């Protein structure tokens, strides 16, 4: 499942995000959602979240609900 819809995401979900610094390479970072930072219902590049370890990026793939 991709991370373009805010309704599919909640704190505690395991996701792959792309960090701002990794946008050129496409390197993904796996983690657990702590906060949802995007206010709109959808975003074409992925909903922006903060992981439990403090990293911020846009969701590319949702692993579990």
Residue pairs with C-beta under 8 A, 6 or more apart in sequence:
1 8
1 61
1 62
2 46
2 59
2 60
2 61
2 62
3 9
3 15
3 17
3 46
3 47
3 58
3 59
3 60
3 61
3 62
4 42
4 43
4 44
4 46
4 47
4 59
5 41
5 42
5 47
6 36
6 38
6 40
6 41
6 42
6 43
6 47
7 41
8 62
8 65
9 15
9 33
9 36
9 47
9 49
9 59
9 62
10 33
10 36
10 65
11 33
11 34
11 35
11 36
12 32
12 33
13 32
13 33
13 62
13 63
13 64
13 65
14 30
14 31
14 32
14 33
14 62
14 63
14 64
15 30
15 31
15 32
15 33
15 49
15 51
15 59
15 60
15 61
15 62
15 63
16 28
16 29
16 30
16 59
16 60
16 61
16 63
17 28
17 29
17 30
17 31
17 46
17 49
17 51
17 55
17 57
17 58
17 59
17 60
18 26
18 27
18 28
18 29
18 46
18 57
18 58
18 60
19 27
19 29
19 55
19 56
19 57
20 56
20 57
22 28
22 29
22 57
28 60
28 61
29 51
29 55
29 57
30 63
31 51
31 52
31 53
31 55
32 51
32 52
33 49
33 50
33 51
33 52
34 49
34 50
34 51
34 52
35 49
35 50
36 47
36 48
36 49
37 47
37 48
37 49
37 50
37 56
38 47
38 48
38 49
43 58
45 58
46 58
46 59
46 60
47 58
47 59
48 56
48 57
48 58
48 59
49 56
49 57
49 58
49 59
50 56
51 57
